Structures are given as structure tokens and as C-alpha cells.
Amino acid sequence: MELIEWTKIIQTVIIAIIGAILLYKLIPKIGKIKGKIVGQEFEVDNKEYTNQFSAEQDDYVNEEEKRISAEFEQSFKFSTKLQLTSYLENEVKKEGFRFRIGTIKENDIFFKIELKAYLVVSSLESQPDKTSGWGRTWRDIPLGREFLPELTGYWTISHYFSKESPFIFEKNSKETSEIKIYIYAYGYDKNGKRVFGSQEYFWNNKDTVFGQFQLRKLGQDRLTDEEFDYIIPKEDIKNNWPRMK
């Protein structure tokens, strides 16, 4: 009996040693541990997982933020102010605003650009418990052009007030604190990479100018940055634009 028991003990020890050796050799080859952070996969070596997981995760998040920032870096430029316009077309008075959009880099060419514009109104709103809080409403602003097949220099985009315009649809109230216009642009460069741009304007006298954007001079291929942005002012005989505070 004693011999049998010693034999079993020796066998158990041998199996444990062999198992430890195999496990030691196998761990580095198991591969990678996979998980998800902000919708993406990260990978960390198994042997470093226990002690260095937090550091690896932080490094990954930082790199991911850099990647997203680079991917959505502003590729479009916009005029810093809106041009207010009022004129007659076939004896019909048209009023509205315009903005300019162009490429930041002189030699860039973008394709299939989609434009979106929103009127965002911040105002004091009542809540079910009879208290009040600041809320925001977003309404689409229809643009004269919401798709540009190609952009090499600049385009001037318009919105004219109509019955469907959010500027006419809603009226100001004493509770309205702020009105903004948000512009978003999405397109593709010549390599098929997604490009992005955005701009916001306050709907007030500081971010708007009644007048006309400066045009290119004869023989000039491209506007300078100053010319791109300059609105030649005119006397504002109207001075009563919808919703402007």
C-alpha cells in the first residue's frame, strides 16, 4: 500500500511539473486580449495585462482621441459673419442671409459636399413640476444649395425667409435668451477621405452685416482670406430682421 501511495504522489508531482512547464511556454503564445473602448478594439499582451492594463488603456484612449481629432479636423473655412440681404426679384422682395464656404488649403479639391443648417433657440421653458429651466429647440434651415458637386475655391450659400423658414415660424419672446445658426459641411477629398467643417453664428447685430460679399477682382483666380471674409456694408433701411434681438 505504501508503494502504491508513493507512486501516486510521484505521478501527481510529475504531472504538475509538466503542466507548469507547458503553461509557462504557452502563455506568451495565447495571443491578445481584446475589448472595446469608444467603439474600437484595443489589444494588450497577456503577460502585461495585470499590471499595465490601466496604462495601456489610457494610452489607447489618448491615441484614439488624436485619431478622431485628426479625422475630423476642420477642412472647410467659413465667413466669420453672415451677410444680410434684401432685393427685388421679378418684383418680389426677397430677404435672407448668406454665408461663404471654402477650402482652408489653397490646392484642396473636395467633392460631394452636403450642407446642413440649424436654427437653435435657447429659451426659458416650463416643466411639469411648475418650475422653469433653460431648453433648446433645433429647427432645420433650408438652404438654397444643400449639395455641392465640387468645391475648389468658394461658394456663397443663401437662405431666404419664407412661410417654411424657422425664422418666420417662431416668434421671439421675453424668455428667449440666445439664437444661433449652426452650419455643418461633409464631403470627400480627391483620395476619398471624409472631410468635415462647421461654423456657428449668433443671430445678432455683431455676427451679421447688411451688405454684399466682396467679389473677385478681374483677372484674380482666388480671393485672399481678407477678401473672402469681407462684406461691403450698405445702409440697412430695414433694420428689423425676423427674430433678431
Backbone as CSV, one residue per row, in Angstrom:
resi,resn,N_x,N_y,N_z,CA_x,CA_y,CA_z,C_x,C_y,C_z
1,MET,0.825,-1.200,0.000,0.000,0.000,0.000,0.863,1.255,0.000
2,GLU,1.923,1.259,0.783,2.765,2.431,0.854,3.420,2.716,-0.506
3,LEU,3.824,1.614,-1.231,4.455,1.780,-2.537,3.476,2.407,-3.529
4,ILE,2.236,1.931,-3.477,1.212,2.464,-4.387,0.960,3.934,-4.096
5,GLU,0.869,4.279,-2.826,0.625,5.673,-2.459,1.780,6.571,-2.906
6,TRP,3.013,6.115,-2.704,4.163,6.910,-3.149,4.186,7.065,-4.672
7,THR,3.798,5.986,-5.355,3.736,6.047,-6.833,2.741,7.113,-7.284
8,LYS,1.559,7.149,-6.630,0.539,8.152,-6.984,1.031,9.574,-6.717
9,ILE,1.735,9.729,-5.605,2.251,11.054,-5.259,3.258,11.526,-6.308
10,ILE,4.179,10.596,-6.685,5.201,10.934,-7.672,4.544,11.297,-9.002
11,GLN,3.520,10.503,-9.404,2.820,10.787,-10.661,2.154,12.164,-10.626
12,THR,1.548,12.485,-9.507,0.880,13.785,-9.365,1.871,14.929,-9.484
13,VAL,3.040,14.763,-8.825,4.069,15.794,-8.882,4.579,15.975,-10.305
14,ILE,4.824,14.833,-10.989,5.327,14.901,-12.370,4.319,15.607,-13.276
15,ILE,3.050,15.258,-13.141,2.001,15.882,-13.960,1.938,17.384,-13.685
16,ALA,2.061,17.770,-12.403,2.018,19.189,-12.048,3.182,19.944,-12.662
17,ILE,4.389,19.317,-12.634,5.575,19.963,-13.203,5.410,20.132,-14.710
18,ILE,4.964,19.050,-15.375,4.769,19.120,-16.829,3.731,20.191,-17.174
19,GLY,2.653,20.228,-16.392,1.611,21.228,-16.638,2.136,22.640,-16.475
20,ALA,2.959,22.872,-15.439,3.525,24.206,-15.211,4.441,24.613,-16.350
21,ILE,5.258,23.652,-16.846,6.173,23.947,-17.953,5.385,24.313,-19.214
22,LEU,4.365,23.517,-19.523,3.551,23.785,-20.705,2.840,25.135,-20.603
23,LEU,2.310,25.426,-19.421,1.601,26.698,-19.223,2.543,27.879,-19.378
24,TYR,3.772,27.725,-18.851,4.768,28.796,-18.942,5.120,29.092,-20.404
25,LYS,5.241,28.015,-21.225,5.584,28.196,-22.625,4.389,28.671,-23.453
26,LEU,3.218,28.318,-22.999,2.018,28.598,-23.788,1.512,30.026,-23.617
27,ILE,1.690,30.626,-22.433,1.127,31.945,-22.133,1.519,33.009,-23.159
28,PRO,2.794,33.161,-23.524,3.138,34.213,-24.498,2.498,34.010,-25.866
29,LYS,2.059,32.764,-26.157,1.524,32.470,-27.486,0.003,32.463,-27.520
30,ILE,-0.608,32.705,-26.393,-2.075,32.670,-26.348,-2.660,33.709,-27.289
31,GLY,-1.930,34.848,-27.451,-2.402,35.882,-28.365,-2.652,37.175,-27.640
32,LYS,-3.730,37.785,-27.941,-4.071,39.097,-27.421,-5.387,39.036,-26.667
33,ILE,-5.511,39.937,-25.709,-6.784,40.120,-25.017,-7.510,41.238,-25.718
34,LYS,-8.748,41.043,-26.101,-9.483,42.047,-26.851,-10.636,42.594,-26.026
35,GLY,-10.894,43.894,-26.181,-12.024,44.544,-25.541,-12.441,45.706,-26.377
36,LYS,-13.307,46.564,-25.848,-13.769,47.715,-26.615,-13.708,48.983,-25.796
37,ILE,-13.191,50.053,-26.412,-13.190,51.391,-25.826,-13.692,52.333,-26.909
38,VAL,-14.657,53.146,-26.572,-15.266,54.114,-27.504,-15.463,53.510,-28.893
39,GLY,-16.029,52.312,-28.899,-16.412,51.711,-30.158,-15.286,51.084,-30.951
40,GLN,-14.065,51.017,-30.399,-12.935,50.445,-31.124,-12.299,49.344,-30.292
41,GLU,-11.515,48.475,-30.970,-10.827,47.401,-30.271,-9.456,47.850,-29.797
42,PHE,-9.063,47.344,-28.623,-7.701,47.554,-28.157,-7.078,46.201,-27.884
43,GLU,-5.748,46.095,-27.884,-5.060,44.834,-27.656,-3.913,45.041,-26.688
44,VAL,-3.777,44.079,-25.756,-2.709,44.137,-24.761,-2.136,42.742,-24.599
45,ASP,-0.817,42.603,-24.523,-0.206,41.294,-24.300,-0.670,40.726,-22.976
46,ASN,-0.954,39.423,-22.957,-1.458,38.771,-21.744,-0.551,38.973,-20.542
47,LYS,0.741,38.847,-20.750,1.656,38.911,-19.622,1.715,40.301,-19.014
48,GLU,1.301,41.322,-19.774,1.332,42.685,-19.263,-0.036,43.135,-18.755
49,TYR,-1.021,42.268,-18.913,-2.396,42.663,-18.653,-2.636,43.071,-17.212
50,THR,-2.135,42.272,-16.251,-2.469,42.513,-14.846,-1.919,43.833,-14.334
51,ASN,-0.646,44.101,-14.596,-0.005,45.273,-14.004,-0.108,46.536,-14.853
52,GLN,-0.266,46.373,-16.159,-0.169,47.533,-17.030,-1.451,47.829,-17.800
53,PHE,-2.549,47.187,-17.469,-3.780,47.376,-18.232,-4.244,48.825,-18.203
54,SER,-4.221,49.470,-17.052,-4.703,50.853,-16.959,-3.877,51.788,-17.823
55,ALA,-2.552,51.611,-17.762,-1.682,52.469,-18.561,-1.919,52.251,-20.049
56,GLU,-2.049,50.969,-20.449,-2.287,50.674,-21.852,-3.625,51.269,-22.297
57,GLN,-4.627,51.157,-21.444,-5.945,51.665,-21.791,-5.918,53.185,-21.949
58,ASP,-5.257,53.878,-21.030,-5.157,55.336,-21.121,-4.419,55.748,-22.388
59,ASP,-3.316,55.042,-22.695,-2.563,55.355,-23.899,-3.439,55.179,-25.129
60,TYR,-4.237,54.103,-25.126,-5.093,53.842,-26.271,-6.123,54.949,-26.432
61,VAL,-6.761,55.338,-25.331,-7.783,56.383,-25.395,-7.187,57.683,-25.920
62,ASN,-5.982,58.034,-25.440,-5.336,59.255,-25.915,-5.069,59.189,-27.418
63,GLU,-4.589,58.039,-27.877,-4.325,57.889,-29.300,-5.622,57.933,-30.095
64,GLU,-6.678,57.358,-29.530,-7.966,57.365,-30.213,-8.503,58.793,-30.342
65,GLU,-8.343,59.587,-29.278,-8.777,60.979,-29.339,-8.007,61.734,-30.409
66,LYS,-6.694,61.478,-30.501,-5.881,62.134,-31.532,-6.342,61.719,-32.922
67,ARG,-6.658,60.418,-33.076,-7.101,59.937,-34.375,-8.410,60.591,-34.788
68,ILE,-9.359,60.677,-33.842,-10.649,61.290,-34.144,-10.473,62.767,-34.444
69,SER,-9.627,63.461,-33.663,-9.394,64.886,-33.906,-8.793,65.113,-35.280
70,ALA,-7.848,64.221,-35.660,-7.215,64.357,-36.977,-8.218,64.055,-38.084
71,GLU,-9.056,63.041,-37.846,-10.025,62.637,-38.863,-11.061,63.732,-39.092
72,PHE,-11.441,64.433,-38.026,-12.459,65.461,-38.139,-11.866,66.864,-38.010
73,GLU,-10.627,66.997,-38.413,-10.006,68.314,-38.438,-10.736,69.197,-39.439
74,GLN,-10.889,70.474,-39.107,-11.605,71.384,-39.988,-10.919,71.455,-41.349
75,SER,-11.646,71.078,-42.384,-11.127,71.154,-43.741,-11.756,72.297,-44.520
76,PHE,-12.899,72.792,-44.041,-13.593,73.902,-44.687,-13.402,75.181,-43.874
77,LYS,-13.407,76.299,-44.551,-13.448,77.578,-43.854,-14.771,78.268,-44.184
78,PHE,-15.229,79.089,-43.249,-16.489,79.800,-43.406,-16.261,81.288,-43.160
79,SER,-17.121,82.104,-43.762,-17.072,83.530,-43.446,-17.369,83.708,-41.966
80,THR,-16.714,84.669,-41.346,-16.898,84.861,-39.905,-18.223,85.551,-39.581
81,LYS,-18.838,86.173,-40.598,-20.125,86.830,-40.383,-21.104,86.451,-41.492
82,LEU,-22.379,86.659,-41.201,-23.437,86.432,-42.175,-23.744,87.730,-42.918
83,GLN,-23.986,87.605,-44.190,-24.417,88.758,-44.981,-25.945,88.797,-44.975
84,LEU,-26.530,89.878,-44.497,-27.967,90.085,-44.600,-28.259,90.702,-45.961
85,THR,-29.284,90.202,-46.619,-29.567,90.675,-47.966,-31.051,90.936,-48.160
86,SER,-31.351,91.918,-48.986,-32.731,92.267,-49.317,-32.740,92.851,-50.724
87,TYR,-33.519,92.247,-51.639,-33.555,92.750,-53.011,-34.854,92.315,-53.687
88,LEU,-35.114,92.877,-54.853,-36.304,92.549,-55.635,-35.952,91.564,-56.736
89,GLU,-36.766,90.534,-56.877,-36.608,89.558,-57.950,-37.970,89.367,-58.603
90,ASN,-38.075,89.806,-59.857,-39.361,89.772,-60.562,-40.445,90.476,-59.750
91,GLU,-40.062,91.630,-59.220,-40.957,92.484,-58.432,-41.392,91.831,-57.121
92,VAL,-40.686,90.790,-56.725,-40.955,90.135,-55.432,-39.766,90.402,-54.516
93,LYS,-40.038,90.899,-53.332,-38.969,91.210,-52.391,-38.463,89.934,-51.727
94,LYS,-37.149,89.737,-51.770,-36.526,88.568,-51.144,-35.565,89.042,-50.058
95,GLU,-35.681,88.444,-48.899,-34.832,88.797,-47.766,-34.281,87.524,-47.137
96,GLY,-33.082,87.632,-46.636,-32.485,86.468,-46.000,-31.045,86.730,-45.617
97,PHE,-30.257,85.649,-45.556,-28.840,85.790,-45.216,-28.022,84.877,-46.100
98,ARG,-26.722,85.170,-46.160,-25.769,84.373,-46.921,-24.516,84.140,-46.090
99,PHE,-23.824,83.055,-46.402,-22.506,82.804,-45.818,-21.627,82.203,-46.904
100,ARG,-20.334,82.285,-46.686,-19.389,81.712,-47.632,-18.739,80.473,-47.039
101,ILE,-18.457,79.521,-47.926,-17.727,78.312,-47.546,-16.630,78.091,-48.575
102,GLY,-15.450,77.735,-48.101,-14.318,77.485,-48.988,-13.399,76.437,-48.402
103,THR,-12.281,76.192,-49.074,-11.286,75.236,-48.587,-10.203,75.994,-47.819
104,ILE,-9.765,75.425,-46.716,-8.716,76.070,-45.919,-7.397,76.089,-46.687
105,LYS,-7.052,74.952,-47.296,-5.808,74.875,-48.064,-6.089,75.233,-49.516
106,GLU,-5.223,76.049,-50.082,-5.459,76.621,-51.405,-5.628,75.576,-52.489
107,ASN,-4.881,74.480,-52.429,-4.906,73.487,-53.505,-5.880,72.339,-53.262
108,ASP,-6.633,72.390,-52.194,-7.586,71.320,-51.904,-8.757,71.347,-52.887
109,ILE,-9.231,70.147,-53.241,-10.442,69.989,-54.041,-11.334,68.979,-53.323
110,PHE,-12.560,69.375,-53.012,-13.494,68.488,-52.319,-14.684,68.172,-53.225
111,PHE,-15.268,67.005,-52.982,-16.366,66.541,-53.828,-17.559,66.116,-52.974
112,LYS,-18.739,66.165,-53.581,-19.979,65.672,-52.968,-20.175,66.249,-51.570
113,ILE,-20.197,67.558,-51.484,-20.331,68.230,-50.184,-21.806,68.375,-49.828
114,GLU,-22.155,67.916,-48.638,-23.509,68.068,-48.125,-23.505,69.148,-47.049
115,LEU,-24.485,70.040,-47.106,-24.583,71.145,-46.150,-25.855,71.012,-45.333
116,LYS,-25.732,71.254,-44.029,-26.869,71.253,-43.120,-26.814,72.523,-42.283
117,ALA,-27.978,73.126,-42.059,-28.043,74.346,-41.250,-29.186,74.218,-40.261
118,TYR,-28.967,74.754,-39.051,-29.971,74.660,-37.998,-30.117,76.008,-37.287
119,LEU,-31.338,76.317,-36.934,-31.623,77.460,-36.067,-31.810,76.911,-34.657
120,VAL,-30.986,77.363,-33.723,-31.015,76.851,-32.355,-31.417,77.994,-31.425
121,VAL,-32.541,77.809,-30.762,-33.093,78.841,-29.889,-33.041,78.365,-28.434
122,SER,-32.373,79.124,-27.586,-32.343,78.833,-26.152,-33.361,79.726,-25.463
123,SER,-34.247,79.113,-24.696,-35.299,79.893,-24.048,-35.719,79.240,-22.737
124,LEU,-36.391,80.008,-21.928,-36.879,79.538,-20.639,-38.170,78.760,-20.866
125,GLU,-38.213,77.517,-20.364,-39.366,76.659,-20.602,-39.930,76.147,-19.286
126,SER,-41.251,75.945,-19.275,-41.936,75.416,-18.093,-41.785,73.903,-18.033
127,GLN,-41.705,73.377,-16.799,-41.587,71.949,-16.581,-42.826,71.439,-15.838
128,PRO,-43.077,70.102,-15.887,-44.288,69.556,-15.264,-44.442,69.875,-13.779
129,ASP,-43.316,70.083,-13.079,-43.403,70.373,-11.645,-43.570,71.868,-11.377
130,LYS,-43.952,72.610,-12.422,-44.220,74.047,-12.338,-42.968,74.893,-12.123
131,THR,-41.807,74.280,-12.300,-40.571,75.050,-12.284,-40.178,75.368,-13.729
132,SER,-39.162,76.178,-13.901,-38.705,76.553,-15.239,-37.239,76.201,-15.417
133,GLY,-36.857,75.951,-16.638,-35.467,75.638,-16.946,-35.140,76.067,-18.360
134,TRP,-33.836,76.173,-18.650,-33.407,76.585,-19.983,-33.409,75.388,-20.916
135,GLY,-34.092,75.530,-22.036,-34.136,74.470,-23.040,-33.720,75.010,-24.400
136,ARG,-33.429,74.087,-25.327,-33.030,74.492,-26.671,-33.875,73.754,-27.697
137,THR,-34.299,74.452,-28.722,-35.006,73.840,-29.839,-34.161,73.962,-31.094
138,TRP,-34.112,72.871,-31.862,-33.351,72.830,-33.113,-34.327,72.716,-34.273
139,ARG,-34.215,73.629,-35.234,-35.062,73.561,-36.416,-34.199,73.650,-37.667
140,ASP,-34.544,72.841,-38.669,-33.804,72.851,-39.931,-33.960,74.194,-40.638
141,ILE,-32.867,74.661,-41.214,-32.895,75.847,-42.066,-32.673,75.392,-43.507
142,PRO,-33.669,75.486,-44.361,-33.454,75.112,-45.768,-32.511,76.092,-46.460
143,LEU,-31.544,75.557,-47.182,-30.556,76.384,-47.874,-30.808,76.362,-49.379
144,GLY,-30.382,77.428,-50.036,-30.524,77.484,-51.481,-29.765,76.367,-52.172
145,ARG,-28.638,75.977,-51.613,-27.864,74.832,-52.095,-27.477,73.986,-50.894
146,GLU,-27.905,72.752,-50.893,-27.553,71.831,-49.806,-26.633,70.727,-50.295
147,PHE,-26.279,70.773,-51.579,-25.328,69.818,-52.151,-24.447,70.545,-53.161
148,LEU,-23.128,70.386,-53.000,-22.164,70.968,-53.929,-21.403,69.825,-54.590
149,PRO,-21.465,69.701,-55.901,-20.744,68.596,-56.551,-19.236,68.697,-56.408
150,GLU,-18.737,69.953,-56.308,-17.288,70.159,-56.225,-16.998,71.505,-55.587
151,LEU,-15.925,71.567,-54.831,-15.512,72.821,-54.196,-14.010,72.982,-54.368
152,THR,-13.614,74.006,-55.129,-12.191,74.295,-55.318,-11.817,75.646,-54.731
153,GLY,-12.701,76.603,-54.815,-12.437,77.937,-54.273,-13.405,78.256,-53.151
154,TYR,-14.580,78.772,-53.550,-15.597,79.064,-52.536,-16.965,79.080,-53.183
155,TRP,-17.998,78.903,-52.345,-19.378,79.077,-52.745,-20.019,80.041,-51.754
156,THR,-21.010,80.801,-52.241,-21.829,81.629,-51.366,-23.204,80.980,-51.279
157,ILE,-23.614,80.638,-50.065,-24.850,79.891,-49.827,-25.891,80.813,-49.194
158,SER,-27.141,80.689,-49.639,-28.195,81.601,-49.189,-29.336,80.872,-48.489
159,HIS,-30.018,81.603,-47.634,-31.319,81.194,-47.087,-32.228,82.406,-47.151
160,TYR,-33.405,82.229,-47.762,-34.368,83.321,-47.866,-35.601,83.001,-47.022
161,PHE,-36.072,84.017,-46.342,-37.210,83.836,-45.446,-38.473,83.521,-46.259
162,SER,-39.230,82.563,-45.772,-40.499,82.181,-46.393,-41.410,81.647,-45.289
163,LYS,-42.575,81.193,-45.673,-43.506,80.658,-44.678,-42.942,79.421,-43.999
164,GLU,-42.060,78.695,-44.714,-41.461,77.478,-44.140,-40.210,77.775,-43.321
165,SER,-39.726,78.998,-43.377,-38.490,79.340,-42.679,-38.706,79.325,-41.170
166,PRO,-37.779,78.740,-40.407,-37.919,78.751,-38.944,-37.849,80.152,-38.358
167,PHE,-37.291,81.092,-39.097,-37.239,82.473,-38.617,-38.631,83.096,-38.600
168,ILE,-39.502,82.641,-39.488,-40.860,83.164,-39.559,-41.807,82.313,-38.718
169,PHE,-41.505,81.015,-38.672,-42.400,80.064,-37.998,-42.526,80.371,-36.511
170,GLU,-41.416,80.730,-35.885,-41.429,81.018,-34.458,-41.181,82.501,-34.218
171,LYS,-41.713,82.984,-33.136,-41.539,84.386,-32.764,-40.720,84.486,-31.481
172,ASN,-40.028,85.585,-31.341,-39.265,85.820,-30.115,-40.201,86.032,-28.943
173,SER,-39.705,85.737,-27.779,-40.434,86.024,-26.545,-39.460,86.597,-25.542
174,LYS,-39.991,87.101,-24.454,-39.126,87.666,-23.418,-38.224,86.596,-22.820
175,GLU,-38.648,85.321,-22.939,-37.866,84.234,-22.345,-36.731,83.762,-23.255
176,THR,-36.700,84.219,-24.505,-35.636,83.810,-25.417,-34.324,84.470,-25.005
177,SER,-33.317,83.652,-24.765,-32.041,84.201,-24.293,-30.995,84.277,-25.389
178,GLU,-31.057,83.341,-26.366,-29.976,83.257,-27.351,-30.472,82.559,-28.604
179,ILE,-30.067,83.074,-29.760,-30.402,82.442,-31.033,-29.107,82.259,-31.821
180,LYS,-28.864,81.042,-32.275,-27.655,80.731,-33.032,-28.003,80.007,-34.327
181,ILE,-27.102,80.111,-35.279,-27.197,79.354,-36.518,-25.977,78.451,-36.605
182,TYR,-26.205,77.157,-36.775,-25.122,76.186,-36.906,-25.075,75.691,-38.348
183,ILE,-23.879,75.673,-38.924,-23.666,75.177,-40.279,-22.712,73.985,-40.212
184,TYR,-23.061,72.885,-40.895,-22.203,71.710,-40.956,-21.976,71.328,-42.420
185,ALA,-20.757,70.929,-42.732,-20.406,70.520,-44.095,-19.659,69.191,-44.049
186,TYR,-20.041,68.274,-44.937,-19.400,66.968,-45.047,-19.118,66.696,-46.518
187,GLY,-17.957,66.151,-46.807,-17.631,65.833,-48.188,-16.470,64.863,-48.266
188,TYR,-15.826,64.814,-49.437,-14.720,63.891,-49.665,-13.601,64.619,-50.412
189,ASP,-12.360,64.257,-50.082,-11.244,64.815,-50.835,-10.970,63.938,-52.052
190,LYS,-9.921,64.259,-52.813,-9.651,63.547,-54.063,-9.243,62.090,-53.832
191,ASN,-8.872,61.758,-52.581,-8.499,60.378,-52.250,-9.652,59.593,-51.638
192,GLY,-10.811,60.233,-51.555,-11.973,59.558,-50.987,-12.071,59.651,-49.475
193,LYS,-11.184,60.428,-48.860,-11.230,60.584,-47.411,-12.333,61.566,-47.019
194,ARG,-13.021,61.263,-45.929,-14.104,62.113,-45.447,-13.537,63.409,-44.882
195,VAL,-14.134,64.545,-45.257,-13.706,65.847,-44.735,-14.904,66.513,-44.074
196,PHE,-14.603,67.423,-43.142,-15.646,67.969,-42.283,-15.361,69.430,-41.982
197,GLY,-16.431,70.175,-41.710,-16.278,71.562,-41.274,-17.556,72.038,-40.603
198,SER,-17.436,73.009,-39.707,-18.623,73.538,-39.020,-18.377,74.993,-38.627
199,GLN,-19.458,75.705,-38.453,-19.394,77.107,-38.061,-20.673,77.460,-37.318
200,GLU,-20.555,78.374,-36.363,-21.744,78.860,-35.669,-21.758,80.381,-35.699
201,TYR,-22.949,80.931,-35.802,-23.151,82.373,-35.815,-24.215,82.736,-34.782
202,PHE,-24.001,83.828,-34.081,-25.068,84.390,-33.264,-25.973,85.208,-34.188
203,TRP,-27.274,85.062,-33.994,-28.217,85.839,-34.799,-28.420,87.183,-34.103
204,ASN,-27.439,88.066,-34.290,-27.497,89.390,-33.675,-26.744,90.382,-34.560
205,ASN,-26.639,91.603,-34.116,-26.016,92.652,-34.927,-24.499,92.511,-35.028
206,LYS,-23.896,91.734,-34.150,-22.444,91.576,-34.166,-21.987,90.564,-35.214
207,ASP,-22.760,89.504,-35.404,-22.369,88.443,-36.332,-23.024,88.579,-37.702
208,THR,-23.739,89.671,-37.944,-24.391,89.886,-39.228,-24.064,91.280,-39.757
209,VAL,-23.983,91.392,-41.068,-23.726,92.682,-41.721,-24.664,92.804,-42.917
210,PHE,-25.411,93.892,-42.991,-26.242,94.143,-44.166,-25.351,94.722,-45.261
211,GLY,-25.260,94.001,-46.377,-24.379,94.461,-47.447,-24.197,93.401,-48.509
212,GLN,-22.974,93.293,-49.026,-22.677,92.335,-50.093,-21.249,91.825,-49.930
213,PHE,-21.071,90.511,-50.080,-19.725,89.939,-50.043,-18.890,90.503,-51.187
214,GLN,-17.627,90.771,-50.872,-16.716,91.270,-51.898,-16.477,90.193,-52.950
215,LEU,-16.481,90.600,-54.231,-16.273,89.670,-55.334,-14.803,89.647,-55.749
216,ARG,-14.454,88.639,-56.549,-13.093,88.568,-57.083,-12.869,89.703,-58.073
217,LYS,-11.676,90.223,-58.048,-11.320,91.272,-58.998,-11.037,90.659,-60.362
218,LEU,-11.138,91.468,-61.406,-10.875,90.984,-62.754,-9.454,90.447,-62.854
219,GLY,-9.331,89.231,-63.401,-8.021,88.606,-63.546,-7.542,87.886,-62.299
220,GLN,-8.334,87.897,-61.248,-7.948,87.257,-59.980,-8.535,85.853,-59.927
221,ASP,-7.691,84.852,-59.616,-8.153,83.461,-59.583,-8.770,83.080,-58.244
222,ARG,-8.297,83.710,-57.194,-8.734,83.310,-55.857,-8.759,84.512,-54.936
223,LEU,-9.745,84.535,-54.050,-9.830,85.599,-53.061,-8.781,85.399,-51.980
224,THR,-8.248,86.490,-51.480,-7.420,86.389,-50.281,-8.334,86.089,-49.095
225,ASP,-7.758,85.685,-47.967,-8.572,85.390,-46.785,-9.375,86.617,-46.351
226,GLU,-8.766,87.779,-46.455,-9.456,89.006,-46.069,-10.621,89.299,-47.009
227,GLU,-10.400,89.116,-48.313,-11.465,89.355,-49.297,-12.576,88.327,-49.165
228,PHE,-12.202,87.081,-48.891,-13.183,86.007,-48.700,-14.166,86.374,-47.594
229,ASP,-13.678,87.048,-46.580,-14.460,87.322,-45.381,-15.155,88.683,-45.397
230,TYR,-14.763,89.549,-46.322,-15.219,90.940,-46.230,-16.604,91.135,-46.838
231,ILE,-17.468,91.796,-46.073,-18.799,92.170,-46.535,-18.830,93.688,-46.682
232,ILE,-19.073,94.154,-47.908,-19.167,95.595,-48.141,-20.482,96.080,-47.544
233,PRO,-20.436,96.902,-46.520,-21.682,97.284,-45.837,-22.519,98.263,-46.654
234,LYS,-23.829,98.162,-46.486,-24.776,99.101,-47.066,-25.669,99.615,-45.948
235,GLU,-26.308,100.725,-46.201,-27.212,101.272,-45.201,-28.411,100.348,-45.036
236,ASP,-28.645,99.931,-43.791,-29.735,98.998,-43.515,-31.026,99.789,-43.297
237,ILE,-31.774,99.990,-44.398,-33.016,100.756,-44.283,-34.124,99.945,-43.621
238,LYS,-33.937,98.602,-43.594,-34.951,97.745,-42.976,-34.804,97.773,-41.457
239,ASN,-33.611,97.323,-40.995,-33.269,97.349,-39.569,-34.297,96.656,-38.690
240,ASN,-34.946,95.633,-39.232,-35.944,94.896,-38.463,-36.008,93.472,-38.982
241,TRP,-34.964,92.702,-38.688,-34.865,91.342,-39.205,-35.578,90.377,-38.282
242,PRO,-36.251,89.371,-38.831,-37.060,88.458,-38.006,-36.239,87.753,-36.941
243,ARG,-36.736,87.767,-35.742,-36.172,87.075,-34.585,-34.874,87.666,-34.083
244,MET,-34.328,88.678,-34.753,-33.062,89.248,-34.287,-33.325,90.139,-33.084
245,LYS,-32.500,89.902,-32.025,-32.684,90.661,-30.788,-31.624,91.762,-30.676
